[in-house]
């Protein structure tokens, strides 16, 4: 009985970190000069594109984040909402006798 309980506890201990890791969204990064900084977002130039990335009090900033600084920003894509649209009927309805 003791061996069974130990095996179950060991299985649970190994499974919990794997499940919590699977729930995390993939991390991406963008590098370039900062064009704009506010308390809730920053804009980074990447090539000809401007990347506006949101931030909050939990965003870790190392160094002096200011306009003109070259930065590498790590971010995750997180959905803020999802709206399901009903699928349209496939093809139109044809009248009998029409060609």
N, C-alpha and C positions, 0 to 999 in steps of 0.2 A: 504494500500500500504506500509506503514511504517513497519507493522508487517511482510509482505512478504519479504521485503528487509533485515530486521533484521534476519529472519529465514535463508535466503540464505547465508548471511555473516557468521552466526554462523555455518552453515553446512560446509562451506569452511574452516573456522578456525579449525574445528575439524578434517577435512579430510586431510589437508596438513601434519601435523605431522605423521599421520598414514601411509601415502604413503612414506614419506622420511625414516621412520623407516623400512618399508618393504624392501627397496632397499639395506639395509646394509647386508653384508655377516656375517655369524655366527662367533663368536669369539671362538678361541681355546686357550689352554695354554700348555706349557711344562715346567717342573721344573727339574733342575739338575745343575751340575757344568759346568762352561764355559771352553771349551777346546781351543777356538781361538776367537779373536775379531779383526775386521777391521772396517773401516769407513762404509762399505756397507754390512756387514754380521757378524753373530756370530754363533759359533758352541756350542751346548749344548749336554752333555751326558745324555741320559735317558736309564737306564739299560745298555744293550750292544749296543744300537743304538746311532748314532751320528746324531743330528738334525741340519742342516745348515739352518739358517733363515736369510733372507735378511732384511736390514734396511737402512734408509736414514736420512736426516736431520730432518724429522718430527717425528722420533721415539723418544718417551719420555723415558728417562733413569733416574731412581732415584737411587742415590748412585754411588759408584765407580765400573764401569763395567770393570773387568779385568779377565785374565785367573785364574782359581781356585775358583772364587767367585761362590756361589750358587745363582741361579737366577730363577725367574718364568717369562717366556716370554709369553705375550698374542699376538696372531697373527690371521690373517684372510687368508683364501685361496682365492686368486684372480687369475683369468685366465689372462695370458699374450697373448695367441693366441688360436684360435680354427680352425682346418682344418677339413672340412667335407669330408668324403670318400664315394665314390659311393658304393652302396650295390651291391654285386655280385648276379647274377641270382641264384634263389633257385634251387638246383639240376642240374644235367647235362642234356644235350639233348640226348635222346635215338634214335637210328636208328630204322627205321621200320624193323620188322622181327627179331630183335635180342632179345635174352632171357636173 
